[in-house]
Amino acid sequence: METITHAAIRQSGRYSRLKIEGLSMELLRGLYRGMVRLRRCEEALMVQYRVADEIRCPVHFTIGQEAVPAALGLLLRKDDFLYSHHRCHGYFLAKDAPMGALFAELFGRTTGANGGLAGSQEISMPSHNFFSGAILSGALSLAAGSAFAFQYKGDDRVALAGFGEAATEEGIFWEALSYASVRKLPLVYICENNLYSMYSAQVNRQPADDLSKRVQAFGVRTFTLFGNDPVAAYEALREAIEYARKGGGPCFLEFYTYRINAHVGPESDDYINYRPADEIEFWKSNDPIALFEERLDHAGLLGRSERELIVAEIDEEIDEAFQFARNSPMPADVDLEALSRSCESPFAERHLPLSSVGDFDETQPVAVLAPY
């Protein structure tokens, strides 16, 4: 694939360029475990979503997009900051945040990452420097702000933001990108281009499938690659993170991938017929886990018994996470006003006594601006 676009990927057929030569078993095992852990976690949540209606929020699953989060999980330092959009479970786990806190948050329990009050789309865990949000491009500006703070303090930390291609349709993406480029901020933007924004294909929303080319015009280093190759994802992310950490400036990585599941919720949305059946089948045949397993089998590495042991360990963790969530208490009465704003305003309280209410009524003079 000389030119990487969704169309070019389809035309090239089943992916066959996954290379594992020269890589340690520790790395290969880590990539495999990270992908399988996320997949089985998501599949288990899908199965349990309607059971007794215990999950208290919409959930955006990520079946088929496991390669990038698995690679990130092996590369990020604890003090790095990771921001995410609403399809965030893989990024949450990549920051080594506990699965039990994720499940409890979805179940609306006090032991959740945000006390059961945020749900899937807004889940954050400051203790692990992870933050997600439902505002489409919110992660982009927040990550740029953190990167600026790291640079200002002289830290060698890196801020990262994960998002889909639709986030680039917001002005804040280009504004943050321009500022990061000028300041050479330690910032890594990770675009998982899965072709669709809800039910709308990228080619119907944007003039061309060339995000990386447009980003290059801002003087930002870019990487464009097939997003279901975990080794390629790992190597590109490692290079980008090191480049940003050493003061090279921001990087933009565009991973062409695909979500097999519905836009939101466990039920299929294929009845809407917004994407062709043969397209879905093509991407199922390029499942990142299946591609990786096939390559490992061909090389005689990570045999069936070891893979089964990894799966058994993951399933035990998932069972414990469900038990933890179900045994945790629901929140008591919540003060919504306290959640929305702080009742303590020391700065305002110091200055308000200097003015009287009478200074702010209909009789107060109107300021007249001087002409230019």
DAWO-V583910 format. One record per helix or strand of 2 or more residues. SS is the DSSP state (H for helix, E for strand). FROM is the first residue (numbers start at 1). TO is the last residue. Records with the same first field share a line. If there is no record, write none. Layout:
SS = FROM-TO + FROM-TO
This chain:
H = 6-12 + 25-48 + 51-53 + 66-73 + 89-94 + 99-106 + 126-128 + 138-153 + 165-169 + 171-183 + 202-204 + 211-216 + 230-245 + 270-272 + 277-285 + 288-298 + 304-326 + 336-340 + 346-352 + 357-360
E = 81-84 + 124-125 + 130-132 + 159-164 + 187-193 + 196-197 + 200-201 + 221-226 + 251-256
